[in-house]
Amino acid sequence: MRTCAYKVVVEPDEGGWHAFCPALRAHGAVTQGATEAEAYAAINEVVQMVIDELRAEGKPTSGRRR
């Protein structure tokens, strides 16, 4: 199994925090949280779900190889 790294952005938003993964944003890797930690945890889950879906469909993932 290979490991890839993805950049995520977590930033304050009205009443909470907004998080997204630029490389996977077009695939829906966007979420939010009440706190910065919640948003970070949520985006990590979303990125994993998107990667799992892309792999299941046989599509390439665009992360940086580690």
Secondary structure, DSSP 8 states (H G I E B T S, - for coil): ---EE---EEEEETTEEEEE-GGGGGGT-EEEESSHHHHHHHHHHHHHHHHHHHHHTT-----EE-
